[in-house]
């Protein structure tokens, strides 16, 4: 029996899993130094009173930031766009625009091609609200992923 498009060498699908939320302020800094990401995270947490943040390294010069205080989606978009405009980071502008189109923010949790899962490299301030929720869901996604391998 012959089937078009499939061979014995076909690779299994490797989905990229992420965390999506509309109340957690999350930023994705691509092609940015850790020092710059930390600067903008500190500025943002203070300016918008977000209580705390974590920085995750997703790959070389690529970082994710998750803030602790829950906000409305309208405020979330405001904060993402403020960081994008103030930082003059074109990739952040693209990220903020895409999250606005989707009406929720998403950050990658699983490995992607040759990239490892993002790992925590810095913590600041309180961690009990949105950060706790993010980390709980992140751990659940990683456990499910291990079961499927």
Kinemage of the C-alpha trace (Angstrom):
@kinemage 1
@onewidth
@group {chain A} dominant
@subgroup {mainchain}
@vectorlist {calphas} color= white
{ca unk a 1} P 0.000 0.000 0.000
{ca unk a 2} L 1.442 3.362 -1.016
{ca unk a 3} L 0.645 6.597 0.796
{ca unk a 4} L 1.625 9.947 -0.666
{ca unk a 5} L 3.542 12.367 1.544
{ca unk a 6} L 4.499 9.913 4.272
{ca unk a 7} L 7.670 7.890 4.522
{ca unk a 8} L 9.287 5.790 7.189
{ca unk a 9} L 11.680 8.689 7.731
{ca unk a 10} L 8.933 11.217 8.512
{ca unk a 11} L 9.680 13.144 11.679
{ca unk a 12} L 7.172 13.211 14.485
{ca unk a 13} L 5.572 16.579 15.087
{ca unk a 14} L 7.307 18.543 17.827
{ca unk a 15} L 4.832 21.147 19.013
{ca unk a 16} L 6.059 24.345 20.627
{ca unk a 17} L 4.148 24.853 23.851
{ca unk a 18} L 3.607 28.188 25.537
{ca unk a 19} L 1.749 30.005 28.279
{ca unk a 20} L -1.028 32.422 27.311
{ca unk a 21} L -2.712 34.941 29.609
{ca unk a 22} L -4.470 38.294 29.299
{ca unk a 23} L -3.896 39.524 32.879
{ca unk a 24} L -0.169 38.812 33.251
{ca unk a 25} L 2.124 41.425 31.733
{ca unk a 26} L 4.691 39.472 29.707
{ca unk a 27} L 7.424 40.833 27.443
{ca unk a 28} L 9.602 39.111 24.849
{ca unk a 29} L 12.968 40.789 24.230
{ca unk a 30} L 14.780 39.385 21.182
{ca unk a 31} L 18.355 40.269 20.268
{ca unk a 32} L 18.788 42.267 23.492
{ca unk a 33} L 21.466 42.140 26.187
{ca unk a 34} L 20.596 40.964 29.698
{ca unk a 35} L 21.625 44.373 31.077
{ca unk a 36} L 19.125 46.138 28.780
{ca unk a 37} L 16.315 43.677 29.614
{ca unk a 38} L 16.951 44.147 33.346
{ca unk a 39} L 16.907 47.939 32.904
{ca unk a 40} L 13.517 47.884 31.135
{ca unk a 41} L 12.056 45.344 33.571
{ca unk a 42} L 13.096 47.528 36.534
{ca unk a 43} L 11.750 50.665 34.891
{ca unk a 44} L 8.457 48.966 34.017
{ca unk a 45} L 7.893 47.352 37.439
{ca unk a 46} L 8.387 50.721 39.155
{ca unk a 47} L 6.490 52.911 36.660
{ca unk a 48} L 3.413 50.637 36.583
{ca unk a 49} L 3.662 49.314 40.186
{ca unk a 50} L 3.769 45.663 39.057
{ca unk a 51} L 5.255 44.428 42.390
{ca unk a 52} L 7.946 42.131 40.927
{ca unk a 53} L 9.219 40.249 37.890
{ca unk a 54} L 11.224 37.296 36.673
{ca unk a 55} L 13.526 37.228 33.669
{ca unk a 56} L 13.892 34.001 31.701
{ca unk a 57} L 16.615 33.415 29.124
{ca unk a 58} L 15.078 31.790 26.056
{ca unk a 59} L 18.286 31.676 23.992
{ca unk a 60} L 21.412 33.740 23.361
{ca unk a 61} L 20.437 37.445 23.736
{ca unk a 62} L 16.717 36.530 23.925
{ca unk a 63} L 14.759 36.990 27.157
{ca unk a 64} L 11.219 36.809 28.512
{ca unk a 65} L 9.927 38.920 31.388
{ca unk a 66} L 6.849 38.085 33.485
{ca unk a 67} L 5.506 40.650 35.962
{ca unk a 68} L 3.688 39.807 39.184
{ca unk a 69} L 0.606 42.069 39.407
{ca unk a 70} L -2.521 41.192 37.408
{ca unk a 71} L -3.835 43.990 35.189
{ca unk a 72} L -6.742 44.429 32.780
{ca unk a 73} L -6.128 43.567 29.123
{ca unk a 74} L -6.421 47.284 28.253
{ca unk a 75} L -3.691 48.122 30.795
{ca unk a 76} L -1.597 45.161 29.618
{ca unk a 77} L -1.603 46.453 26.025
{ca unk a 78} L -0.766 49.930 27.325
{ca unk a 79} L 2.268 48.599 29.236
{ca unk a 80} L 3.571 46.432 26.364
{ca unk a 81} L 3.275 49.325 23.919
{ca unk a 82} L 4.897 51.748 26.359
{ca unk a 83} L 7.934 49.441 26.700
{ca unk a 84} L 8.065 48.903 22.933
{ca unk a 85} L 8.006 52.636 22.176
{ca unk a 86} L 10.256 53.816 25.015
{ca unk a 87} L 12.871 51.103 24.422
{ca unk a 88} L 12.957 51.680 20.628
{ca unk a 89} L 13.102 47.881 20.277
{ca unk a 90} L 11.611 46.953 16.886
{ca unk a 91} L 11.139 43.289 17.799
{ca unk a 92} L 9.317 44.304 20.979
{ca unk a 93} L 7.033 46.468 18.839
{ca unk a 94} L 6.289 43.419 16.668
{ca unk a 95} L 5.635 41.302 19.771
{ca unk a 96} L 3.274 43.897 21.303
{ca unk a 97} L 1.409 44.281 18.016
{ca unk a 98} L 0.931 40.518 17.597
{ca unk a 99} L -0.270 40.096 21.203
{ca unk a 100} L -2.777 42.894 20.626
{ca unk a 101} L -4.085 41.157 17.518
{ca unk a 102} L -4.436 37.852 19.431
{ca unk a 103} L -5.932 39.659 22.465
{ca unk a 104} L -3.695 37.767 24.902
{ca unk a 105} L 0.027 37.422 25.582
{ca unk a 106} L 1.988 34.229 24.980
{ca unk a 107} L 5.509 33.161 25.922
{ca unk a 108} L 7.217 29.951 24.859
{ca unk a 109} L 7.711 27.326 27.572
{ca unk a 110} L 8.948 24.278 25.653
{ca unk a 111} L 12.109 23.765 23.608
{ca unk a 112} L 12.032 25.068 20.023
{ca unk a 113} L 14.222 23.458 17.390
{ca unk a 114} L 17.756 23.805 18.801
{ca unk a 115} L 16.691 26.136 21.652
{ca unk a 116} L 16.233 24.884 25.228
{ca unk a 117} L 13.216 25.707 27.354
{ca unk a 118} L 13.515 29.230 28.751
{ca unk a 119} L 15.179 29.212 32.193
{ca unk a 120} L 14.919 31.710 35.030
{ca unk a 121} L 18.011 33.911 35.305
{ca unk a 122} L 16.792 36.757 37.552
{ca unk a 123} L 14.072 37.469 40.115
{ca unk a 124} L 13.000 40.786 41.642
{ca unk a 125} L 10.313 41.704 44.158
{ca unk a 126} L 7.146 39.824 44.989
{ca unk a 127} L 6.392 36.557 43.210
{ca unk a 128} L 3.071 35.326 44.650
{ca unk a 129} L 0.478 36.365 42.033
{ca unk a 130} L 0.951 36.168 38.256
{ca unk a 131} L 4.504 34.849 38.538
{ca unk a 132} L 3.328 31.965 40.738
{ca unk a 133} L 0.565 31.184 38.231
{ca unk a 134} L 3.000 31.346 35.312
{ca unk a 135} L 5.507 29.037 37.047
{ca unk a 136} L 2.774 26.579 38.069
{ca unk a 137} L 1.479 26.344 34.479
{ca unk a 138} L 5.055 26.191 33.152
{ca unk a 139} L 5.804 23.207 35.411
{ca unk a 140} L 2.574 21.487 34.359
{ca unk a 141} L 3.403 21.975 30.659
{ca unk a 142} L 6.925 20.621 31.188
{ca unk a 143} L 5.567 17.539 33.072
{ca unk a 144} L 3.068 16.823 30.284
{ca unk a 145} L 5.819 17.233 27.721
{ca unk a 146} L 8.054 14.708 29.542
{ca unk a 147} L 5.188 12.187 29.597
{ca unk a 148} L 4.735 12.493 25.841
{ca unk a 149} L 8.392 11.866 24.974
